[in-house]
Amino acid sequence: MVTALKRDTGGPAEKHRQPCKEFYHENQPSQTLRRSAGRGADHVLRFIFEKRRPPNRRYRRREKRDEMQTILIIDDDAAIGNLEQEVLERAGYAVQRAYSGTEALLLLRSSRPDLILLDLMLPGLSGEEVLPKIQGIPVIVVSARAAVQDKVDLLLGGAADYLTKPFDTKELLARVAVRLREAVRSPLAAVYTCGGLTLDTATHEVRADGAAVQLTRTEYAILKLLMQNPGQVLAKSVLLDRISADTPDCTENSLKTHISNLRGKLRAAAGREYVEAVWGIGFRLHAES
């Protein structure tokens, strides 16, 4: 692209223009000096810019984000949440936010963070009520409650760690790094239960009313995800996205067949329906089967 800047130092040079003398300087804009006797001069600067295609930064950011570990902050205190988010993002983590227990559970229907920071004093559902509903994700309770019994009860109730407010940000990052490292080295082995259903992630054993149920890899992944979100309707797109790492061969067309087979096996073992199809939306596991 060429941009010209013209400065008229005299009269109307266009009418009295004479042959001009041009000066070119390396690594500088080209300069053209046109003189006309008694009429001043036209001084024209030409700036030549190389037109370059900008890098696809959006793609690069998305690619980088895919490699990030994601942390969900559940805290209604905006100031503390903002501090935690800033510290975590500077450390290279992706951050999600929820400001109530209900909002957190809704968010967990469609996304699965690598770790959760959970406050206890939340509007609606409290942290104590939310904790048992979170399965398979390490949870660090971050609370102003400093009583030993509170810590003991929550750690025995499923929390991976307990951090007391106010806290040092270095300690926060250290605890987050340790819990994530433990989760990577030895993924949390959980036993999910819902009604008469049990699913052991360590042995991959599934039982319905005590009877063993043999499932395929895809059926197991679907049931595990449904049991992690009992009573919640999961859209087909969410199911496909969340089980894609374990079952890359499952497609939108085959998902219905896999779920139909899963429902049939559970029905044959227990004599009742566990998985319900919600027309036009997706599927859910009966929370009180």
Secondary structure by P-SEA (a helix, b strand, c coil): cbbbbbbbccccccccccbbbbbbbccccbbbbbbccccbbbbbbbbbbbbccccaaaaaaaaaaaabbbbbbbcccaaaaaaaaaaaaaabbbbbbbccaaaaaaaaccccccccccccccccccccccccccccbbbbbbcccccaaaaaaaaaacccccccccccaaaaaaaaaaaaaaaaacccbbbbbcccbbbbccccccccccbbbbbcaaaaaaaaaaaacccccccaaaaaaaaccccccccccaaaaaaaaaaaaaaaacccccccccccccccccccc
